[in-house]
């Protein structure tokens, strides 16, 4: 049984997350209690899988990534009562958590160069999803709570800075001027969030805009790039990102 336990832990982490999330949304008076239990459950599942064996750069990538998943998903639960497909959102987050924990399990079991690169790249993708959630929560707070919208800007700016710095940690090549690249990426994300604050549409649409722009910045301003990005690759990312932005803006429900 103990031999199969690591294989079951990613499933247990995802199922436990879904169960605690449903409990946190059952009664508003119990939200914070069960939300705290959700974060603790995610961190315990990660600790049980890694067993302290994730070292060096990989540890610096994986630990912030799992913290981002725990914090951003639980924060987003604050507003899930406002959307109809609540269980769909929870299921989606549970799948993302399972995939991340499965990568951790494979890395701990194998430790090869391919798995090490795989978990680093997956952690970078976690940034995009978690930043989408953080931006959505910031926009939701600005809309539904009696506060000034600009109060949400400093937390989102801090998240953008930390998430951009995490790209530097995930890099496997020698870094060239990482400070300037991190600062530029943070400024781009923050400007996009300010635009989203001014748009008369839903919090999730604004969060998606921030996430897509971060995706573009992460690929067009690689923190550890030693050479210029080929023009063909720039055109590809610009086409993908521009197409996603256009699709969201065309299909969004405007107030």
MIFIRO-777890 format. One line per 4 residues: number of its first residue (from 1); their letters; for each residue x, z, y of N, C-alpha, C. Coordinates in steps of 0.02 Angstrom, whole numbers. Example, Ala and Ser with C-alpha at 12.3 -4.5 7.8 and 13.67 -1.06 7.14 Angstrom:
<recs>
1 = AS = 660:390:-284:615:390:-225:660:390:-165  642:354:-112:684:357:-53:645:394:2 .
</recs>
This chain:
<recs>
1 = XXXX = 41:0:-61:0:0:0:43:0:63  97:40:61:141:44:119:173:-23:133  184:-64:81:215:-129:91:170:-176:130  104:-168:121:56:-212:154:33:-185:221 .
5 = XXXX = 52:-123:237:29:-92:299:50:-131:361  113:-155:368:131:-194:428:88:-257:437  67:-288:382:25:-348:387:-44:-330:414  -68:-271:398:-134:-250:419:-135:-223:491 .
9 = XXXX = -78:-200:515:-77:-168:581:-100:-214:638  -80:-278:640:-107:-321:694:-183:-326:693  -212:-331:632:-285:-332:626:-314:-266:651  -283:-211:630:-309:-145:650:-305:-137:726 .
13 = XXXX = -250:-162:756:-244:-157:829:-299:-195:864  -313:-256:841:-365:-297:873:-434:-269:862  -449:-246:800:-515:-218:785:-526:-153:823  -474:-111:826:-480:-49:863:-492:-61:937 .
17 = XXXX = -457:-111:964:-468:-129:1034:-540:-149:1047  -567:-192:1004:-636:-214:1012:-685:-156:1007  -673:-111:959:-719:-54:950:-717:-7:1010  -657:10:1033:-651:55:1090:-679:23:1153 .
21 = XXXX = -671:-43:1160:-697:-78:1219:-773:-74:1220  -805:-84:1162:-878:-78:1158:-900:-7:1175  -864:43:1151:-882:112:1165:-875:128:1239  -823:98:1271:-812:112:1342:-867:83:1386 .
25 = XXXX = -901:30:1361:-954:-2:1399:-1024:24:1380  -1026:71:1333:-1091:97:1312:-1123:141:1365  -1083:185:1395:-1107:229:1448:-1055:231:1503  -1078:225:1565:-1031:225:1621:-993:291:1627 .
29 = XXXX = -1024:346:1605:-991:411:1610:-933:418:1561  -932:375:1509:-880:378:1458:-828:323:1466  -835:283:1518:-792:224:1525:-718:243:1525  -698:289:1568:-627:304:1576:-598:338:1514 .
33 = XXXX = -638:378:1480:-615:411:1419:-597:359:1366  -645:313:1352:-633:263:1301:-583:210:1323  -578:197:1388:-528:150:1413:-458:178:1401  -450:243:1413:-385:275:1400:-370:272:1325 .
37 = XXXX = -421:283:1283:-410:278:1211:-391:207:1191  -419:157:1225:-402:87:1210:-328:74:1224  -304:96:1283:-234:85:1300:-187:121:1252  -205:183:1234:-164:221:1187:-162:186:1120 .
41 = XXXX = -219:159:1098:-222:125:1033:-176:63:1033  -178:24:1086:-135:-35:1090:-62:-16:1087  -42:35:1125:28:56:1127:49:85:1060  5:122:1026:22:150:961:31:95:909 .
45 = XXXX = -13:44:911:-6:-12:864:61:-48:875  79:-57:937:143:-90:953:202:-47:928  199:19:941:253:63:921:260:65:845  203:66:809:205:68:736:236:4:708 .
49 = XXXX = 223:-53:740:250:-116:715:324:-124:732  343:-107:793:412:-118:814:460:-67:783  437:-6:772:478:47:741:544:58:776  544:44:841:605:55:878:661:5:864 .
53 = XXXX = 644:-50:829:695:-99:809:702:-158:856  659:-162:906:665:-217:955:717:-197:1007  773:-230:1007:829:-209:1047:844:-259:1103  883:-235:1151:911:-278:1202:859:-315:1243 .
57 = XXXX = 873:-380:1255:829:-421:1296:759:-426:1267  754:-428:1200:688:-434:1169:645:-373:1184  675:-314:1183:638:-254:1200:615:-256:1272  659:-280:1316:642:-284:1388:585:-333:1400 .
61 = XXXX = 576:-381:1354:521:-429:1360:457:-402:1328  463:-375:1268:404:-356:1230:369:-294:1257  407:-244:1279:376:-182:1302:334:-194:1365  360:-227:1417:316:-242:1475:257:-286:1456 .
65 = XXXX = 267:-332:1409:212:-377:1390:154:-339:1360  169:-292:1314:115:-255:1283:82:-208:1334  121:-182:1382:91:-141:1435:45:-183:1479  65:-246:1492:22:-291:1531:-44:-304:1495 .
69 = XXXX = -40:-315:1430:-101:-327:1392:-147:-266:1397  -118:-207:1386:-158:-146:1385:-191:-133:1452  -152:-138:1506:-178:-121:1572:-228:-173:1597  -210:-237:1592:-253:-289:1622:-319:-296:1584 .
73 = XXXX = -318:-291:1517:-380:-298:1480:-427:-240:1494  -400:-179:1496:-443:-121:1509:-470:-124:1580  -429:-145:1628:-453:-152:1697:-510:-202:1701  -505:-257:1664:-556:-309:1667:-622:-285:1638 .
77 = XXXX = -621:-235:1595:-684:-210:1566:-730:-180:1619  -701:-162:1676:-742:-134:1730:-798:-181:1751  -786:-246:1745:-834:-295:1771:-868:-336:1716  -857:-318:1654:-887:-358:1601:-963:-350:1597 .
81 = XXXX = -990:-296:1624:-1062:-289:1625:-1095:-339:1672  -1054:-370:1716:-1081:-417:1764:-1086:-487:1736  -1060:-499:1676:-1063:-565:1646:-1098:-561:1579  -1133:-615:1562:-1174:-615:1501:-1132:-612:1437 .
85 = XXXX = -1081:-655:1430:-1044:-656:1366:-994:-600:1360  -1017:-537:1366:-971:-480:1364:-932:-477:1299  -967:-485:1244:-933:-481:1179:-886:-540:1169  -902:-596:1200:-856:-653:1197:-790:-638:1231 .
89 = XXXX = -793:-605:1289:-732:-585:1323:-691:-537:1281  -725:-487:1254:-690:-437:1213:-658:-470:1152  -694:-516:1120:-667:-551:1062:-605:-592:1081  -609:-625:1138:-551:-665:1161:-490:-620:1173 .
93 = XXXX = -500:-563:1206:-444:-518:1218:-416:-491:1152  -461:-477:1104:-440:-451:1039:-396:-502:1003  -414:-566:1007:-374:-618:975:-305:-623:1007  -301:-619:1074:-237:-620:1108:-194:-562:1086 .
97 = XXXX = -224:-503:1081:-187:-443:1059:-162:-452:988  -205:-479:944:-184:-490:875:-124:-537:871  -126:-592:909:-71:-640:907:-6:-609:931  -11:-568:983:50:-536:1008:77:-487:956 .
101 = XXXX = 35:-445:927:58:-397:877:85:-432:815  57:-489:798:82:-527:741:152:-554:756  164:-574:817:232:-596:836:280:-538:831  259:-479:853:302:-420:847:317:-405:774 .
105 = XXXX = 267:-410:731:278:-397:660:329:-446:629  321:-509:646:368:-559:619:439:-549:644  445:-530:707:511:-517:735:543:-458:700  505:-405:689:532:-345:658:552:-360:585 .
109 = XXXX = 514:-404:551:528:-420:482:585:-469:474  589:-518:521:639:-570:514:699:-560:559  686:-560:624:740:-550:672:783:-611:683  760:-670:661:799:-730:671:795:-756:742 .
113 = XXXX = 837:-805:757:840:-832:825:774:-866:844  742:-900:795:680:-936:810:625:-886:829  618:-832:789:567:-782:804:581:-747:869  645:-735:883:664:-702:945:644:-744:1006 .
117 = XXXX = 656:-809:1002:635:-853:1056:559:-858:1059  526:-858:1001:454:-863:998:420:-805:1033  442:-745:1020:409:-687:1051:424:-685:1126  482:-709:1146:498:-711:1218:452:-760:1254 .
121 = XXXX = 442:-819:1224:399:-869:1255:326:-845:1254  306:-812:1199:238:-788:1197:227:-734:1250  277:-692:1261:271:-641:1313:262:-672:1381  295:-728:1393:286:-763:1457:214:-788:1464 .
125 = XXXX = 184:-812:1409:116:-835:1412:68:-776:1424  86:-717:1397:45:-658:1410:40:-645:1485  94:-658:1521:94:-649:1594:37:-687:1627  27:-749:1605:-23:-791:1637:-93:-761:1626 .
129 = XXXX = -108:-743:1564:-173:-714:1550:-184:-648:1584  -135:-604:1583:-143:-538:1613:-147:-543:1689  -109:-590:1719:-114:-598:1792:-183:-626:1811  -210:-670:1770:-279:-694:1782:-327:-635:1783 .
133 = XXXX = -319:-588:1737:-364:-530:1734:-354:-484:1794  -290:-472:1812:-276:-428:1869:-305:-458:1933  -295:-523:1943:-322:-555:2003:-398:-554:2003  -429:-564:1944:-502:-561:1939:-528:-492:1957 .
137 = XXXX = -494:-440:1932:-514:-372:1948:-507:-358:2023  -451:-381:2053:-442:-372:2125:-498:-405:2164  -516:-465:2145:-571:-500:2180:-638:-465:2168  -648:-439:2107:-709:-403:2093:-715:-339:2133 .
141 = XXXX = -659:-303:2139:-659:-243:2180:-675:-259:2252  -646:-314:2277:-658:-333:2347:-731:-352:2360  -764:-380:2309:-833:-403:2317:-884:-347:2305  -874:-308:2253:-926:-262:2231:-916:-189:2254 .
145 = XXXX = -858:-172:2279:-848:-104:2302:-844:-103:2379  -864:-47:2409:-865:-43:2482:-796:-30:2512  -752:-78:2504:-685:-72:2533:-667:-137:2568  -615:-135:2609:-591:-195:2641:-554:-239:2590 .
149 = XXXX = -568:-304:2589:-535:-347:2540:-460:-343:2542  -429:-334:2601:-356:-334:2606:-325:-275:2570  -365:-223:2554:-339:-167:2517:-315:-187:2447  -345:-241:2421:-325:-263:2354:-262:-305:2354 .
153 = XXXX = -239:-326:2413:-181:-370:2416:-116:-336:2393  -100:-274:2417:-37:-243:2394:-32:-235:2318  -85:-211:2282:-79:-206:2209:-68:-274:2176  -103:-326:2199:-93:-392:2170:-23:-419:2185 .
157 = XXXX = 2:-405:2246:70:-426:2264:121:-391:2219  111:-326:2206:156:-290:2162:154:-318:2091  92:-335:2066:86:-364:2000:121:-432:1997  112:-473:2048:145:-539:2050:221:-532:2048 .
161 = XXXX = 247:-483:2085:319:-472:2086:344:-450:2018  309:-401:1987:331:-376:1922:324:-430:1868  269:-467:1870:259:-520:1820:312:-575:1828  330:-592:1890:382:-642:1901:450:-616:1878 .
165 = XXXX = 463:-553:1891:527:-524:1866:529:-524:1790  471:-518:1759:467:-519:1686:489:-587:1658  477:-640:1696:502:-706:1675:578:-706:1671  610:-672:1718:682:-666:1716:704:-630:1652 .
169 = XXXX = 668:-577:1633:685:-541:1572:676:-585:1510  626:-629:1512:611:-672:1455:658:-731:1449  698:-743:1501:742:-801:1501:799:-792:1451  817:-845:1417:871:-842:1367:934:-878:1391 .
173 = XXXX = 933:-904:1453:991:-938:1479:1020:-900:1538  1079:-922:1560:1111:-891:1618:1068:-903:1680  1058:-850:1718:1013:-855:1776:1050:-877:1838  1019:-920:1876:1046:-945:1939:998:-924:1995 .
177 = XXXX = 1022:-882:2041:983:-857:2097:914:-832:2075  911:-786:2028:846:-762:2005:806:-726:2059  842:-690:2104:806:-655:2157:767:-701:2202  797:-757:2222:762:-805:2266:703:-836:2229 .
181 = XXXX = 712:-851:2166:658:-883:2127:600:-834:2117  616:-771:2102:564:-720:2094:525:-711:2159  561:-708:2215:529:-699:2281:484:-758:2297  508:-819:2283:468:-879:2297:405:-881:2254 .
185 = XXXX = 412:-865:2190:355:-865:2145:304:-813:2166  328:-754:2185:283:-701:2209:245:-723:2270  279:-756:2318:246:-780:2379:193:-832:2363  207:-877:2316:159:-929:2297:96:-898:2267 .
189 = XXXX = 106:-850:2221:49:-818:2189:8:-779:2240  42:-743:2285:7:-703:2335:-34:-748:2382  -5:-804:2403:-42:-850:2446:-104:-877:2410  -98:-891:2345:-156:-915:2307:-210:-862:2303 .
193 = XXXX = -190:-799:2295:-238:-745:2292:-275:-738:2359  -239:-745:2414:-271:-742:2480:-322:-798:2489  -305:-858:2463:-353:-913:2465:-414:-897:2423  -402:-869:2363:-458:-851:2318:-503:-799:2350 .
197 = XXXX = -474:-753:2389:-515:-703:2423:-564:-735:2473  -544:-791:2502:-585:-824:2552:-636:-872:2522  -630:-889:2458:-675:-938:2427:-741:-906:2408  -797:-938:2422:-863:-911:2405:-882:-927:2333 .
201 = XXXX = -847:-899:2286:-861:-911:2215:-849:-848:2176  -854:-850:2110:-851:-790:2069:-779:-765:2063  -773:-701:2043:-708:-670:2036:-667:-703:1981  -700:-728:1929:-663:-758:1874:-636:-827:1893 .
205 = XXXX = -673:-863:1935:-648:-927:1960:-585:-916:2002  -588:-867:2048:-530:-851:2088:-471:-828:2046  -485:-787:1994:-431:-765:1949:-401:-823:1912  -443:-871:1891:-417:-930:1857:-372:-971:1902 .
209 = XXXX = -389:-978:1966:-346:-1014:2013:-278:-981:2017  -277:-915:2022:-213:-879:2026:-173:-889:1962  -207:-885:1904:-172:-894:1841:-142:-963:1833  -179:-1015:1854:-154:-1084:1847:-95:-1096:1893 .
213 = XXXX = -99:-1071:1954:-43:-1079:2001:18:-1043:1975  8:-984:1946:64:-948:1916:94:-988:1857  51:-1020:1818:74:-1062:1764:119:-1118:1790  97:-1150:1844:138:-1204:1874:204:-1177:1900 .
217 = XXXX = 200:-1121:1936:262:-1093:1964:310:-1071:1910  284:-1044:1855:327:-1021:1801:363:-1078:1767  332:-1137:1767:363:-1195:1734:404:-1238:1782  385:-1240:1845:421:-1281:1893:476:-1242:1929 .
221 = XXXX = 475:-1175:1924:528:-1134:1952:556:-1089:1897  583:-1118:1843:608:-1076:1789:664:-1030:1814  654:-965:1801:700:-915:1829:772:-927:1806  780:-947:1744:848:-953:1718:873:-1025:1714 .
225 = XXXX = 842:-1070:1749:863:-1140:1744:933:-1150:1774  975:-1185:1737:1042:-1200:1762:1047:-1271:1790  1000:-1312:1773:1000:-1381:1797:933:-1397:1829  931:-1452:1865:868:-1474:1895:820:-1496:1841 .
229 = XXXX = 755:-1485:1853:704:-1505:1805:694:-1580:1809  692:-1616:1753:681:-1688:1754:616:-1706:1790  617:-1761:1826:558:-1783:1863:498:-1795:1818  511:-1819:1757:456:-1832:1710:421:-1766:1692 .
233 = XXXX = 460:-1713:1683:430:-1648:1666:391:-1620:1725  417:-1631:1785:381:-1608:1845:314:-1643:1851  313:-1708:1839:251:-1746:1843:201:-1722:1789  227:-1706:1730:182:-1683:1677:148:-1617:1695 .
237 = XXXX = 188:-1568:1718:159:-1504:1737:113:-1510:1797  132:-1552:1845:89:-1563:1903:23:-1594:1883  24:-1640:1835:-37:-1672:1811:-81:-1621:1775  -51:-1582:1729:-89:-1532:1693:-119:-1480:1740 .
241 = XXXX = -76:-1452:1782:-99:-1400:1828:-150:-1425:1878  -136:-1484:1907:-182:-1513:1955:-249:-1529:1923  -247:-1555:1862:-310:-1570:1827:-351:-1507:1813  -318:-1453:1793:-353:-1390:1781:-383:-1362:1845 .
245 = XXXX = -345:-1364:1899:-371:-1340:1963:-431:-1381:1985  -426:-1447:1979:-482:-1490:1999:-544:-1476:1956  -533:-1468:1891:-589:-1455:1845:-624:-1390:1863  -586:-1338:1877:-616:-1273:1894:-654:-1277:1960 .
249 = XXXX = -624:-1309:2010:-657:-1313:2075:-720:-1356:2074  -719:-1408:2033:-778:-1452:2028:-835:-1418:1991  -818:-1381:1938:-870:-1351:1895:-889:-1281:1916  -855:-1250:1964:-868:-1181:1984:-936:-1176:2017 .
253 = XXX = -966:-1117:2009:-1029:-1102:2043:-1012:-1072:2112  -1031:-1107:2164:-1016:-1084:2232:-1074:-1045:2261  -1058:-992:2297:-1109:-949:2327:-1137:-981:2390 .
</recs>
